[in-house]
Amino acid sequence: MQRNSIEALGQLSVVLDAWMGRMAQEYGDHEKDGRWVLAVDSFSPSEFMERYDVSAVKDEDTGKYIVTVEERNAEN
């Protein structure tokens, strides 16, 4: 693997860890010892991405990220 690819994977790992941590703080349980715990049912990431389209944009007015999950081939 090339150096740039390894660096990119490292950066992606940091982003994913931060995102999961933020979701745990937002939606998880705040434990007495200062931890946040969020339990999520097991799933297959590849099957999830086959079934759903996921997009995220930052709302410049509120500063919040808007995440949309839409079932593929869903009848509207």
C-alpha positions as CSV (number, residue, x, y, z in Angstrom):
1,M,0.0,0.0,0.0
2,Q,1.3,3.4,-0.9
3,R,2.2,6.0,1.9
4,N,-0.6,8.4,0.8
5,S,-3.1,5.5,1.0
6,I,-2.0,4.6,4.5
7,E,-2.3,8.2,5.6
8,A,-5.7,8.6,4.0
9,L,-6.9,5.4,5.8
10,G,-5.6,6.8,9.1
11,Q,-7.4,10.1,8.6
12,L,-10.6,8.2,7.7
13,S,-10.3,6.1,10.9
14,V,-10.0,9.3,12.9
15,V,-13.1,10.8,11.2
16,L,-15.1,7.6,11.8
17,D,-14.0,7.3,15.4
18,A,-15.0,10.9,16.1
19,W,-18.3,10.5,14.3
20,M,-19.2,7.4,16.3
21,G,-18.1,9.1,19.5
22,R,-20.2,12.1,18.8
23,M,-23.2,9.8,18.1
24,A,-22.6,8.0,21.4
25,Q,-22.6,11.4,23.2
26,E,-25.7,12.6,21.5
27,Y,-27.8,9.4,21.7
28,G,-26.2,7.1,24.1
29,D,-26.4,6.7,27.9
30,H,-24.0,8.8,30.0
31,E,-22.6,6.5,32.6
32,K,-21.6,7.6,36.1
33,D,-17.9,7.1,35.3
34,G,-18.0,9.7,32.6
35,R,-18.4,7.4,29.6
36,W,-21.1,7.5,27.0
37,V,-22.5,4.1,25.8
38,L,-24.5,3.6,22.6
39,A,-25.6,0.1,21.7
40,V,-26.4,-0.5,18.1
41,D,-27.8,-3.8,16.7
42,S,-25.3,-5.8,14.6
43,F,-25.5,-5.3,10.8
44,S,-23.5,-5.9,7.7
45,P,-22.0,-2.7,6.3
46,S,-22.0,-4.0,2.8
47,E,-25.6,-5.1,2.9
48,F,-26.6,-1.8,4.5
49,M,-24.9,0.2,1.7
50,E,-26.5,-2.1,-1.0
51,R,-29.9,-1.3,0.5
52,Y,-29.5,2.4,1.3
53,D,-28.2,5.6,-0.1
54,V,-26.5,7.8,2.6
55,S,-25.6,11.4,2.2
56,A,-24.4,14.1,4.6
57,V,-24.2,17.9,4.3
58,K,-23.4,20.6,6.8
59,D,-26.1,23.2,7.2
60,E,-24.2,26.5,7.1
61,D,-26.9,28.3,9.0
62,T,-27.1,25.9,12.0
63,G,-23.6,24.3,11.8
64,K,-25.3,20.9,12.1
65,Y,-24.7,18.0,9.9
66,I,-27.8,16.7,8.1
67,V,-27.5,13.0,7.4
68,T,-30.1,11.4,5.1
69,V,-30.6,7.7,4.7
70,E,-32.9,6.7,1.8
71,E,-33.9,3.2,0.9
72,R,-32.8,2.4,-2.7
73,N,-35.7,1.7,-5.1
74,A,-38.1,3.0,-2.5
75,E,-41.5,3.9,-4.0
76,N,-42.2,7.6,-3.4
